[in-house]
Amino acid sequence: MPEGERKWLFLTNHAHVLIAVSRDPNARVRDIAERVGITERATQLILRDLEDAGFVEVTRVGRRNVYQVSLDKPMRHPLHEGFAVDELIGLLSDLRAVGPGTGPR
């Protein structure tokens, strides 16, 4: 990226963590953080936000956490009214399956 150019992403870190957890419910915080590109502490805070808001359920199994995404939970922004989390995850999974540049237009 050229110097001085602003870096921004289409999805928030909360969305990235949610997607990472949906793809690997047994992932460690360290693994999620690495996949998303944020610190473990930031990942822990985001997981807590998602749990508190009911988007993720955390179950302790031995020394590990197992995550379950509430796929039917409606998205929070007014522009996404009527859409549930599973639609976002499904759309991104569909795009991933067909490959870059071949998705719907």
ZICORWO-V174656 format. One record per backbone hydrogen bond with DSSP energy under -0.5 kcal/mol. CO is the residue of the C=O (numbers start at 1). NH is the residue of the N-H. Records with the same first field share a line. If there is no record, write none. Layout:
CO = NH  NH
This chain:
2 = 5
6 = 8
12 = 16
13 = 17
14 = 18
15 = 19
16 = 20
17 = 21
18 = 22
19 = 23
20 = 24
24 = 27
25 = 67
28 = 32
29 = 33
30 = 34
31 = 35
32 = 36
33 = 37  38
39 = 43
40 = 44
41 = 45
42 = 46
43 = 47
44 = 48
45 = 49
46 = 50
47 = 51
48 = 52
49 = 53
50 = 55  56
51 = 54
55 = 70
57 = 68
59 = 61  66
61 = 64
64 = 61
66 = 59
68 = 57
69 = 71
70 = 73
71 = 86
73 = 85
77 = 80
78 = 81
80 = 83
83 = 75
84 = 87  88
85 = 89
86 = 90
87 = 91
88 = 92
89 = 93
90 = 94
91 = 95
92 = 96
93 = 97
94 = 98
95 = 99
99 = 102
